[in-house]
Amino acid sequence: MKTVDEYMKEPYRMEITPDTEEGGYVISFPDLPGCLTSGETIEKAVQNAEDAKRAWFTAAIEEQIAIPDPRRLEKYSGQFKLRIPKSLHMRLAEQARHEGVSMNQYCVYLLSVHMQ
């Protein structure tokens, strides 16, 4: 098992979300379940995130909980093939043309809006 300092050097993905109820920002690490923190500013939240991540690793090591490796984007090409009905293809192409963007850009937009 690695040390806390070795885990701290790994590229774990950090997600920053505005806290619409209490203000400030919430930070979580999708690969580290339950590891989250917050701060009044992004800078303070990021600073707190490093402390939270260190505490999470320390507790996981002490409790002998398996620590997952960070998911790496290099494993993903950013491309996939999708078969859709011709009628949907036509509707997507028409809507993209109406918006003045490529169908690829329009589909990325639709996916990003609905994946939140």
RAMO-V506886 format. One record per backbone hydrogen bond with DSSP energy under -0.5 kcal/mol. NH is the residue of the N-H (numbers start at 1). CO is the residue of the C=O. If there is no record, write none. Layout:
<<NH CO> <NH CO>>
This chain:
<<7 3> <8 4> <9 5> <9 6> <10 7> <12 10> <15 28> <17 26> <19 24> <20 18> <23 19> <25 39> <26 17> <27 37> <28 15> <29 35> <30 28> <32 29> <33 31> <35 32> <36 34> <37 27> <39 25> <45 41> <46 42> <47 43> <48 44> <49 45> <50 46> <51 47> <52 48> <53 49> <54 50> <55 51> <56 52> <57 53> <58 54> <59 55> <60 56> <61 57> <62 58> <63 59> <64 61> <65 60> <68 66> <75 72> <76 73> <84 82> <89 85> <90 86> <91 87> <92 88> <93 89> <94 90> <95 91> <96 92> <97 93> <98 94> <99 95> <100 96> <100 97> <101 96> <106 102> <107 103> <108 104> <109 105> <110 106> <111 107> <112 108> <113 109> <114 110> <115 111> <116 113>>
